[in-house]
């Protein structure tokens, strides 16, 4: 099954079963956060530029805790999730170029 969420730039970002399995295998704390990942793409508090052309959508979950979704926009219509993780170290993202807002 493939889930889709629109990025802040209006691009449909796909999250496949294979990618979701990868995410929860690498970051076991992400189990149960599927809807939150999709929500973070659509309602990111900020979107940052990655070092290899990817984008990082950050959404605050609670005081000091953020969900970061790493994805790539292939064109104006299509993209895909690479990975997602939880962090409290938002300062490393804030050093990157902010793409949105």
N, C-alpha and C positions, 0 to 999 in steps of 0.2 A: 504494500500500500504506500502511496505517496501523499504527503500532506503539503499544502501550499499556503504561504503567507505573503502578503504584499509588503515590500520594503518601504521605508520612508521615501524612497525615490520612485515608488510606483511599479517596481519590478516584481514579478511573481517569483518567489524563492521556494524551491522544492526541498523537502526533507523526506528522503526515502527511508524505507525500513532498514536498508543496509547502513546508512549513515547514522540512524538512531541507535542501532545496535552497536556501532563503533563508539558513539558518544557514551552510552551507558557502560560499555566494557572498559573504556579508558577513564571514565569519571563516574564511578559507581554512585556518587552522591546525586547524580542527575536523574536517576530512576524516579519516575513520578513527575518529572518536570516537562513532559512533552508539550502540554498546552502553554506552559510558561515560555518555552523556547519560541513557539509560533507567535505568542503575544509580544515577546521581546523584539522580534523582527518587525512586526506591524506597529508597535507602540514604543520604540526605543526612545530613551531619554536623550541619547546622543549616538551618533554614528561616526566612527573614526576610520582613517585610512590605515590599512595594513601595510606591511613591508613588501608584500609580493603581489599587490593589486587587489587583495581581498578587502572586505569591509568588516568592521567589528561593531555590532550593535550592542549597546549597553543599556540595561534596564535595572533600576533599583528595585530590589525585592523587599528589603527591610533596612533598618538603620545600619549602614555600613556594609551591606551585603548586596552584591550585584550579580546579575546573570549576563554573561557575554556570549553572543552568538557570532561565530566567524562564518562569513558567507562570501560568495563570489557572484557578481552580476555579469553574465556572459554578454548580454546586450540589453536593449531597452525593454525587453519582454520576458527574459528568462534568466534564472540564476539558481544556485544550489547552496545548501548548508555544507560547510566543511566540518565544523565541530562546535561545541558549546561547553561552557564551564562556569562554575561559581567562583567568585573572588571577593576579597575585601580590599585588595590592592588596586583601587581605581586610578591612583596617581600615575601608574605606568601608562594607562590609556590616555590620560589627559596630556601627556607629552607628545602624543601623535597629532597629526593634522585632523581637525574636526571637520567632517563633511556635512553634518546635520546636527542641530539647526544652524 
